[in-house]
Amino acid sequence: MISQAIIERILEAAPIEAVIGEYVTLKRRGANYMACCPFHNEKTPSFSVSPSKGIFKCFGCGKAGNVVRFIMEHEQLNYVEALKFLGNKYNIPVEEKEETPLEAESRLRRDSLMIVNGYARDFYSNYLWEEHAGRDAGLSYLRERGLSEYVIRHFELGFAPASKDTFTRSALAAGYKLDLLTTTGLTIYYPERDNKPETLTDRYQDRVMFPIHSLSGRVIGFGGRTLRNEKQVSKYLNSPESEIYNKSRSLYGLYFAKQEISKTQKCYLVEGYTDVITLFQAGIRNVVSSSGTSLTADQIRLIKRFTQQVTVLYDGDDAGIKASIRGIDMLLEEGLQVKVVRFPQGEDPDSFARSHSARETLDFLEKNETDFIHFKIALMADEIKDPLKKSALIREVVESIAIIPDAITRTVYIEECSRHLDIEEMILTREVAKIRKKRTEWGNRPSYYIPPPPLPPGEESMQEAELKPGSVELRRCEQDILYYLIKFGQTMLEDVTVSEFIQKAMEEDDLEFQDPLFAAIFRLYTTLTGDDALRKRFFINHEDPLISQQVLDMISNPHHINLKVLRESLPLEEPLLKDNVTKTLLVYKLKIVSLSCADLTRDLRQAQQLGEEDKILTILKELTVMMDVRNSFARELNRL
């Protein structure tokens, strides 16, 4: 028997239209493809392939099924042979074996978790519609947002009671196991401590509930929006990651949008839950959301299964756009055709769709759609007059063009960039080629390097002396962050995990690890699921000895920040963990800003020596801003 996990990998990797397109000539017709059936003779096409459903159907001879069934029929193979055929085609090793008791238990557990989530969806929905408290708070809020009953029911929205354990008591009374309730994150369990009895608490209290669906429509997680105005309460609260929910591999609304995306061959990408729902109500149904998190490669590949064209919708906030603009480069790197729409100042997709008719909203999107070059130029229009900033803008646009995999598309964008920024095509082409060559060279190297052995106290090697000033301290800061991430990543800090807290802090200031090995470990961590023990085992048993050794050293050896007291008292002193993680992140940010100030100071001295007055003024402005930021971090550290 082939494991279910391998079967799912094969089905995800083998788009049905791509596989069948190698045997017959497919022609698009709406959301589907048509061809003459390969299983019987016909002159008029009656063979249909649906990418969104992942199936084929011949209306002439009646044959139908998924991509595996097609290979079975066409190649005259049995089920296992067909899976091996596709596995070999997409470089997925396929081992035939009997399902072990552990595998059967894992499959049944996944099903059980989804059943529990299905119960929760029905509970929250019933509470919204049937209970006075749900109607008065949740339903009133949704109707104030202009949502119709059809849309509320279509997206299966609900409301969580304000009391602390109403849902948990109901689920336990219905026979659902506590272990499943805590694994899905619906219930939080506090063990007995400080002479206080153990308690069970609903994760979601007094929140509007947004179920998150898998591609097949099953509920894998939830997002809950608070109706309180208290600053200490998170506006949105998401399910923790589990065997069935990985937010970096999920897109909110894709289950409802996939058919329309396939039909229109366009996907609108927004940030929030309500953006998706409000645009859907306005008749724009090919919309998905990254659920308020930074866009990931796995999310992009999900979109790519249905279309090559993505339009990113941004609100009018410049700071928010500049913080999330990296997602455009990720889309380009995956070979997608990217357009951008920016809403007027103070508007977002949700507010705009609520204040305009469906026709006006659609017209606005169509008229204001622009490619990423024009978008970046418009975003930095004020900086084009400054020669240095214009140079930086050109460099940024060129780097975006360089990551596009298709040569023809790159050439077209180079022409556009040349025309709009008034620079010779040859220069741009040469710069793009240099960047691509450098990326290729680095792509052939490991994504990390062997760190130098630790130096004895008070000694410094020539190698370290040649490093950029401050880089050793910066590396230690990054090591501190990884220490907390791997050791305590799934520990709760109020309403978020340590992992979520660290990732959000990094994303807010657009920070990336400078040490390639640490960057690789951080990226790997964000793709994992499970508790801290499971994640630590993953790194300790990693096939790459550099990663396993680094993590072993990090969590086993004495840490340069003494955490012995913290580790011994963690169950009783959870607030201390948040203080230490916060302090570690602030130290890291302070170190980065301090290094930037040092670089600017050196540039300032050089400019003064050369008498470059304009450059001196520019550097002074930047240095003033960076020093203000540095001082604010320092003040925050002193408060801690």
C-alpha positions in Angstrom: 0.0 0.0 0.0 1.2 3.5 -0.8 0.8 6.0 2.1 -1.8 8.6 1.9 0.8 11.4 2.4 2.6 10.2 -0.8 -0.7 10.0 -2.7 -1.5 13.6 -1.7 2.0 14.8 -2.8 1.5 13.2 -6.2 -2.0 14.7 -6.7 -0.7 18.1 -5.7 2.4 17.9 -8.0 0.5 16.6 -11.0 -2.0 19.1 -12.5 -4.5 17.2 -14.4 -4.5 19.5 -17.4 -0.7 19.3 -17.7 -0.7 15.5 -17.6 -3.6 15.0 -20.0 -2.3 17.8 -22.2 0.7 15.6 -23.1 -1.7 13.0 -24.6 -4.4 15.2 -26.3 -4.7 18.8 -27.5 -6.7 20.7 -24.9 -8.6 23.9 -25.7 -9.9 26.2 -23.0 -13.6 26.6 -22.8 -14.6 28.7 -19.8 -13.3 27.2 -16.6 -12.5 23.9 -18.2 -10.6 22.4 -21.2 -12.1 20.4 -24.1 -10.6 17.8 -26.4 -11.5 14.8 -28.6 -11.6 11.8 -26.3 -8.5 9.6 -26.4 -10.5 6.5 -25.4 -12.9 6.4 -28.4 -13.1 7.9 -31.9 -15.0 11.1 -32.3 -14.9 14.3 -34.4 -16.7 16.7 -32.1 -14.9 17.2 -28.7 -16.8 15.8 -25.8 -13.9 15.1 -23.4 -13.8 17.7 -20.6 -11.0 18.4 -18.1 -11.7 20.5 -15.0 -8.5 21.9 -13.3 -10.5 23.3 -10.3 -12.1 19.9 -9.6 -9.1 17.8 -10.7 -11.2 15.5 -12.8 -11.9 14.5 -16.5 -15.1 13.4 -18.0 -16.0 12.2 -21.5 -19.7 12.8 -22.3 -19.4 10.4 -25.3 -18.0 7.1 -23.8 -18.6 8.0 -20.1 -15.1 7.5 -18.8 -14.3 9.8 -15.9 -11.9 10.2 -12.9 -8.9 12.0 -11.6 -5.4 12.2 -13.0 -4.5 8.7 -11.6 -7.5 7.2 -13.3 -6.6 8.8 -16.6 -3.1 7.2 -16.5 -4.6 3.9 -15.5 -6.9 4.0 -18.5 -4.5 5.4 -21.0 -1.4 3.4 -20.1 -3.3 0.3 -19.1 -1.8 0.3 -15.5 -3.2 -0.7 -12.2 -3.7 1.9 -9.4 -0.3 1.4 -7.8 1.5 1.3 -11.1 -0.2 4.6 -12.1 0.9 6.3 -8.9 4.5 5.1 -9.5 4.3 6.4 -13.1 3.3 9.9 -11.9 5.7 9.7 -9.0 8.6 9.0 -11.3 7.4 11.8 -13.7 7.4 14.4 -10.8 10.4 13.1 -8.9 8.4 11.8 -5.9 9.7 8.5 -4.5 6.9 6.0 -4.2 7.3 3.0 -1.9 4.6 0.3 -1.8 4.0 -0.9 1.7 1.2 -1.9 4.0 -0.3 0.8 6.1 1.2 0.5 9.5 -0.9 0.9 12.6 0.9 4.2 13.2 -0.1 5.5 9.7 -3.6 4.3 10.1 -3.8 6.1 13.5 -2.4 9.3 11.9 -5.0 9.2 9.1 -7.8 8.6 11.6 -6.5 11.4 13.8 -6.5 13.9 10.9 -10.1 12.9 10.1 -11.0 13.3 13.8 -9.5 16.8 14.0 -11.5 17.9 10.9 -14.7 16.4 12.4 -14.1 18.4 15.6 -13.6 21.6 13.5 -16.8 20.8 11.6 -18.6 20.6 15.0 -17.1 23.9 16.0 -18.2 25.5 12.8 -21.8 24.4 13.3 -21.7 25.4 17.0 -20.5 29.0 16.2 -22.9 29.3 13.2 -25.9 28.2 15.3 -24.9 30.6 18.1 -24.8 33.4 15.6 -28.3 32.7 14.2 -30.2 31.1 17.1 -29.0 32.7 20.3 -29.9 36.2 21.4 -26.4 37.1 22.4 -25.1 35.9 19.0 -27.6 37.9 17.0 -27.3 41.0 19.2 -23.5 41.1 18.9 -22.2 39.0 16.0 -25.0 39.2 13.5 -25.5 43.0 14.2 -21.8 43.5 13.5 -21.8 41.6 10.2 -24.9 43.4 9.0 -23.4 46.7 9.9 -20.5 45.7 7.6 -23.2 45.4 4.9 -23.0 41.6 4.6 -26.1 39.8 3.4 -27.6 36.6 4.9 -26.6 34.6 1.8 -23.0 35.6 2.1 -22.8 35.1 5.9 -24.2 31.6 5.4 -22.2 30.9 2.3 -18.9 31.5 4.2 -20.3 29.7 7.2 -19.5 32.6 9.6 -20.4 32.3 13.2 -20.0 33.9 16.7 -18.2 32.6 19.8 -19.9 33.2 23.1 -18.4 35.8 25.5 -18.3 33.3 28.4 -15.0 31.5 29.0 -16.0 27.8 28.4 -19.4 27.5 26.7 -18.1 25.9 23.6 -15.8 23.5 25.5 -18.5 22.3 27.8 -20.8 21.8 24.8 -18.2 19.8 22.8 -17.3 17.6 25.8 -20.9 16.9 26.4 -21.3 15.9 22.7 -18.6 13.3 23.2 -15.5 15.0 21.6 -12.2 14.2 23.3 -10.3 16.9 25.1 -7.1 16.0 23.3 -8.7 16.8 19.9 -10.1 20.1 21.2 -6.8 21.3 22.5 -4.9 20.1 19.4 -7.1 22.1 17.1 -6.7 25.1 19.5 -10.4 25.4 20.1 -9.8 24.8 23.8 -6.9 25.9 26.0 -5.9 23.6 28.9 -4.3 25.1 32.0 -2.9 22.4 34.3 -3.1 22.6 38.1 -0.6 24.9 39.6 -0.1 27.3 42.6 -2.8 25.4 44.4 -5.3 26.3 41.6 -7.3 23.6 40.0 -6.9 22.7 36.3 -9.1 24.8 34.0 -10.4 24.6 30.4 -11.0 27.8 28.5 -12.4 28.5 25.0 -9.7 30.0 22.8 -12.4 32.1 21.1 -14.5 34.3 23.3 -16.8 37.1 22.1 -15.4 36.9 18.5 -16.9 36.8 15.0 -15.7 33.4 13.6 -14.3 32.9 10.1 -13.9 29.1 9.3 -10.8 28.4 7.1 -11.4 25.7 4.5 -9.2 23.2 2.7 -9.3 22.9 -1.0 -11.9 20.1 -0.6 -14.1 22.3 1.6 -13.4 20.8 5.0 -12.7 23.1 8.0 -9.1 23.1 9.0 -8.9 26.2 11.2 -10.5 29.4 12.3 -9.9 33.1 12.5 -11.7 35.1 15.2 -12.3 38.8 15.2 -12.8 40.5 18.5 -15.6 43.1 18.9 -13.9 44.7 21.9 -11.9 48.0 21.6 -9.3 47.1 24.3 -5.8 47.6 23.0 -4.4 44.6 24.9 -6.8 42.2 23.1 -5.6 41.1 19.6 -7.9 42.1 16.8 -7.6 38.7 15.1 -6.8 35.4 16.6 -6.0 32.4 14.4 -5.9 28.7 15.1 -2.5 27.3 16.1 -0.8 25.1 13.6 -1.6 21.4 13.7 -1.6 18.2 11.6 -4.4 19.7 9.5 -3.7 23.4 9.5 -0.5 25.2 8.3 -1.3 28.8 7.7 1.7 29.2 5.3 0.1 26.6 3.0 -3.5 27.9 3.3 -5.3 30.7 1.5 -8.6 32.0 2.9 -11.4 31.8 0.4 -9.7 29.6 -2.1 -12.3 26.8 -1.7 -15.0 29.3 -2.8 -12.9 31.1 -5.4 -11.0 28.3 -7.2 -13.7 27.7 -9.9 -14.0 31.4 -10.7 -10.2 31.8 -10.7 -9.9 28.9 -13.2 -12.7 30.3 -15.3 -11.5 33.9 -15.5 -7.8 33.0 -15.4 -7.2 35.7 -12.8 -6.8 35.8 -9.0 -7.2 38.9 -6.9 -5.0 38.7 -3.8 -6.0 40.6 -0.7 -5.0 40.7 3.0 -8.0 40.1 5.2 -11.0 37.8 5.6 -13.6 40.6 5.2 -11.9 41.8 2.0 -12.6 38.4 0.4 -16.2 38.3 1.6 -17.1 41.9 0.7 -15.7 41.6 -2.8 -17.4 38.2 -3.2 -20.7 39.9 -2.3 -19.9 42.6 -4.9 -19.7 39.9 -7.6 -15.9 39.6 -7.7 -15.6 35.9 -6.7 -12.0 35.1 -7.8 -10.5 36.5 -4.5 -8.3 34.9 -1.9 -6.5 36.2 1.2 -3.2 35.5 2.8 -5.0 35.8 6.1 -3.0 38.8 7.3 0.4 37.1 7.1 3.3 37.6 4.7 2.8 35.7 1.4 4.6 32.4 1.3 6.0 30.3 -1.6 3.5 27.5 -0.8 0.6 29.9 -1.0 1.8 31.2 -4.4 2.0 27.6 -5.7 -1.6 27.1 -4.6 -2.7 30.0 -6.8 -0.5 28.8 -9.6 -2.5 25.6 -9.8 -5.4 27.6 -11.1 -4.0 30.6 -12.9 -0.8 32.4 -14.0 -2.3 35.9 -13.5 -2.4 37.5 -10.1 -3.6 41.0 -9.2 -2.5 42.2 -5.8 -4.9 44.7 -4.1 -3.3 47.2 -1.7 -4.9 49.8 0.5 -3.8 53.5 0.4 -1.3 53.3 3.2 2.3 53.8 1.9 4.0 52.3 4.9 1.9 49.1 4.7 2.6 48.8 1.0 6.3 49.2 1.4 6.4 46.6 4.2 4.6 44.0 2.1 5.9 44.7 -1.4 8.3 41.8 -1.2 5.3 39.5 -2.0 5.4 40.9 -5.6 8.9 39.7 -6.1 7.9 36.2 -4.8 5.1 36.1 -7.3 7.4 37.1 -10.1 9.9 34.5 -9.1 7.3 31.8 -9.5 6.7 32.9 -13.0 3.3 34.5 -12.5 2.1 37.6 -14.3 1.6 40.2 -11.7 -0.6 43.3 -11.7 -1.2 45.7 -8.9 -4.2 47.9 -7.8 -3.9 50.6 -5.2 -7.0 51.9 -3.5 -7.4 55.6 -2.7 -5.9 57.0 0.6 -7.8 55.7 3.6 -9.6 53.0 1.6 -9.1 49.2 1.5 -10.9 46.5 -0.6 -13.5 46.0 2.1 -14.4 49.7 2.7 -14.3 50.5 -1.1 -16.6 47.6 -2.0 -19.1 48.6 0.8 -19.2 52.3 -0.4 -19.5 51.6 -4.1 -21.8 49.5 -6.3 -20.6 46.1 -7.7 -20.2 47.7 -11.1 -18.2 50.6 -9.8 -15.9 48.3 -7.8 -15.2 46.1 -10.8 -14.6 49.2 -13.1 -12.2 50.6 -10.5 -10.2 47.4 -10.5 -10.0 47.1 -14.3 -9.1 50.8 -14.8 -6.5 51.0 -12.1 -4.7 47.8 -12.8 -1.0 48.4 -13.5 2.1 46.3 -13.8 4.7 46.2 -11.0 7.1 48.6 -12.7 4.6 51.4 -13.0 3.4 50.6 -9.5 6.9 50.9 -7.9 7.6 54.1 -9.9 4.3 55.7 -8.7 5.0 54.6 -5.1 8.4 56.3 -5.2 7.5 59.2 -7.5 8.8 61.8 -5.1 12.2 60.2 -5.0 12.8 60.2 -8.8 14.0 63.9 -8.6 16.9 62.9 -6.3 19.6 61.2 -8.5 20.7 58.9 -5.7 17.2 57.8 -4.9 16.4 57.4 -8.6 19.4 55.1 -8.8 18.1 53.1 -5.9 14.7 52.8 -7.5 16.2 51.6 -10.8 18.2 49.0 -8.9 15.1 47.8 -7.1 13.1 47.5 -10.3 16.0 45.8 -12.1 16.3 43.2 -9.3 12.6 42.5 -9.6 13.0 42.0 -13.4 16.0 39.7 -12.8 14.0 37.1 -10.9 11.5 36.6 -13.6 12.2 33.1 -15.1 10.9 33.7 -18.6 13.4 35.5 -20.9 10.8 37.1 -23.2 8.9 38.6 -20.2 12.1 40.0 -18.8 12.9 41.7 -22.2 9.4 43.3 -22.3 9.8 44.7 -18.7 13.3 45.9 -19.5 11.8 47.9 -22.4 9.1 49.3 -20.1 11.7 50.3 -17.4 13.9 51.9 -20.0 11.1 54.0 -21.4 9.6 55.2 -18.0 12.9 55.8 -16.2 14.8 57.2 -19.1 17.7 54.8 -19.1 19.3 52.8 -21.9 18.0 49.3 -22.5 21.6 48.0 -22.9 22.5 49.2 -19.4 19.5 47.5 -17.9 20.0 44.3 -19.8 23.6 44.2 -18.6 22.6 44.7 -15.0 19.8 42.1 -15.2 22.3 39.6 -16.6 24.8 40.4 -13.8 22.2 39.8 -11.1 21.0 36.6 -12.7 24.5 35.3 -13.0 25.2 36.1 -9.4 21.9 34.4 -8.3 22.9 31.3 -10.4 26.3 31.1 -8.7 24.8 31.4 -5.3 22.0 28.9 -6.2 24.7 26.3 -6.9 26.1 26.8 -3.4 24.6 25.5 -0.1 22.1 27.9 1.3 24.3 28.2 4.4 27.9 28.2 5.2 30.1 26.4 7.8 30.3 28.9 10.8 33.8 29.5 12.2 34.7 27.6 15.4 34.1 29.6 18.6 37.1 31.6 19.6 38.7 31.4 23.0 37.8 34.4 25.3 39.9 37.4 24.5 41.3 36.1 21.2 40.4 37.2 17.7 41.5 35.5 14.5 42.5 37.4 11.3 39.4 35.9 9.7 37.1 37.5 12.2 39.0 40.8 12.1 38.3 41.0 8.4 34.6 40.6 8.9 32.3 43.6 8.8 32.4 45.4 12.2 29.6 44.2 14.4 28.8 41.1 12.4 29.9 38.7 15.1 27.6 40.4 17.7 24.8 40.4 15.1 25.3 36.6 14.6 25.0 36.1 18.4 21.8 38.0 18.4 20.4 35.8 15.6 21.5 32.8 17.6 19.6 34.0 20.6 16.4 34.4 18.5 16.7 30.9 17.1 17.3 29.5 20.6 13.9 30.8 21.8 12.2 29.8 18.5 13.4 26.2 18.6 13.2 25.6 22.4 10.0 27.5 23.2 8.4 28.2 19.8 4.9 26.7 20.5 4.7 28.1 24.1 1.8 30.5 24.4 2.6 34.2 25.2 -0.9 35.4 26.1 -2.8 34.9 22.8 0.1 34.1 20.4 2.9 31.5 20.4 6.6 32.5 20.8 7.0 31.5 17.1 4.2 33.8 15.9 5.5 36.6 18.2 9.0 36.4 16.7 7.9 36.1 13.1 5.6 39.1 13.5 8.4 41.2 15.0 10.7 40.2 12.1 8.1 41.0 9.5 7.1 44.4 11.0 10.6 45.7 10.4 11.3 43.7 7.2 14.2 41.8 8.9 16.0 38.8 7.5 18.7 36.8 9.1 22.2 37.8 7.8 23.8 34.5 8.7 22.9 32.1 5.8 22.9 29.0 8.1 20.6 30.7 10.6 18.4 32.0 7.8 18.1 28.4 6.4 17.1 27.1 9.9 14.6 29.9 10.3 13.0 29.2 6.9 12.8 25.5 7.7 11.1 26.2 11.1 8.3 28.2 9.4 7.4 25.2 7.3 7.0 22.7 10.2 4.0 21.7 12.2 3.7 20.0 15.6 4.8 20.8 19.1 8.2 21.9 20.3 9.5 18.4 20.9 8.5 17.3 17.4 10.2 20.3 15.8 13.4 19.8 17.8 13.6 16.2 16.8 13.2 17.3 13.1 16.3 19.5 13.4 18.4 17.2 15.6 17.7 14.3 13.1 18.1 16.5 10.0 20.0 14.9 7.1 22.3 17.9 6.8 25.0 17.7 9.5 25.5 21.5 9.6 21.9 22.0 10.6 21.7 19.2 13.1 25.0 20.1 14.8 24.1 23.8 15.0 20.8 23.2 16.6 22.3 20.6 19.0 24.9 23.1 20.1 22.3 25.8 20.4 20.0 24.0 22.7 22.5 21.8 24.6 25.5 24.0 25.3 25.6 26.8 27.9 23.9 29.9 26.4 25.6 33.2 26.6 22.4 34.6 28.0 22.0 32.7 31.2 18.5 31.1 31.0 19.0 28.4 33.7 16.5 30.2 36.1 14.1 30.8 33.2 14.1 27.1 32.1 13.6 25.9 35.7 10.8 28.2 36.5 9.1 28.5 33.1 5.8 26.7 34.1 5.4 29.2 36.9 6.8 32.3 35.2 5.4 32.5 31.7 5.4 36.3 31.6 9.2 36.1 32.1 9.5 34.3 28.7 7.8 37.1 26.9 10.1 39.7 28.5 13.2 37.7 27.5 12.0 37.1 23.9 11.0 40.8 23.6 14.4 41.9 24.9 16.2 39.5 22.5 14.4 40.9 19.5 15.0 44.5 20.6 18.7 43.8 21.1 18.8 42.4 17.6 17.0 45.4 16.1 19.2 47.8 18.0 22.3 46.0 16.7 21.1 46.2 13.1 20.2 49.9 13.4 23.6 50.6 15.1 25.4 49.0 12.2 23.5 51.1 9.8 24.4 54.2 11.7 28.1 53.2 11.6 27.9 52.7 7.8 26.2 56.1 7.4 28.9 57.7 9.6 31.6 56.3 7.4 29.9 57.4 4.3 29.5 60.9 5.8 33.2 61.2 6.5 34.0 60.1 3.0 31.6 62.6 1.5 33.0 65.4 3.7 36.5 64.6 2.5 35.4 64.7 -1.1 33.3 67.9 -0.6 30.1 66.3 -1.9 27.6 68.8 -0.4 24.4 67.2 -1.8 25.4 63.8 -0.6 26.3 65.1 2.8 22.8 66.5 3.3 21.2 63.3 2.2 23.3 61.2 4.5 22.7 63.5 7.4 18.9 63.2 7.0 19.1 59.4 6.9 21.5 59.3 9.8 19.1 61.5 11.9 16.2 59.1 11.3 18.3 56.0 12.0 19.7 57.6 15.3 16.1 58.4 16.4 15.1 54.7 15.8 18.2 53.5 17.6 17.4 55.7 20.6 13.8 54.5 20.7 15.0 50.9 20.8 17.5 51.8 23.6 14.8 53.5 25.7 12.6 50.4 25.3 15.4 48.1 26.4 16.0 50.3 29.5 12.3 50.0 30.4 12.6 46.2 30.1 
